[in-house]
Amino acid sequence: MSMRPATDPVLVLTRSVPPRPLSVRPRHIVAALCVAAAIVSILLFALPSGGSTPVKHAATSSTYTAPGGAFSLSYPAGWHATAAGASAVAIQRADRSALVTVRESAPLKGSLSKLAQGLPRELHKRFPDFQPIGARAVQLSTGPALVYSFVRTKSDKVETMVVAPTAKHTFTLVAVAKPGAKQAAADAGAIVRSLRAG
């Protein structure tokens, strides 16, 4: 399956945010953008244009499979599952510089484009210190997905939300990393990229 055209509203949103300059501390602006870019770059090249070739993982990686088998993902050495449930899991890096959470829910109602348009308002309600970085459409093994990155200015954290809908489920993954933690961010991107629907 090919990537969405450049005129897709999800991709247009990338060029329209942030609506105002990031107010995160100046020394962290570049670091925050680098961390977001590290995650997004991994996701953009998650699969070749065919979209069906499995991603290979190092022999030292571990695989988490949800109890009901709805999803699975792989994570490298130095990461571990800190909490798990029937439809969610949190995987954290040992040095606590990054965290990836996965939550499985009902099928998405509406399009990813509509979701992207409403996310800034919803996130601002949830996080008063929310500042958007950008949105992209990517192709994962589960199909088209929305990637939305933003900064939490008070907590100095960069968050990337990935919404990956399928016919039976919607998977919401959130990767959180500290500004400057580029390797941790790259690991987080690879974990998100490894998502497989059951």
Secondary structure, DSSP 8 states (H G I E B T S, - for coil): -----TTSHHHHHHHH--SS---S-HHHHHHHHHHHHHHHHHHHTSS-TT--------TT-EEEE-TTSSEEEEE-TTEEEEEE-SSEEEEEETTSSEEEEEEEES---S-HHHHHHHHHHHHHHH-TTEEEEEEEEEEETTEEEEEEEEEETTTTEEEEEEEEE-SS-EEEEEEEE-TT-HHHHHHHHHHHHT-EE-
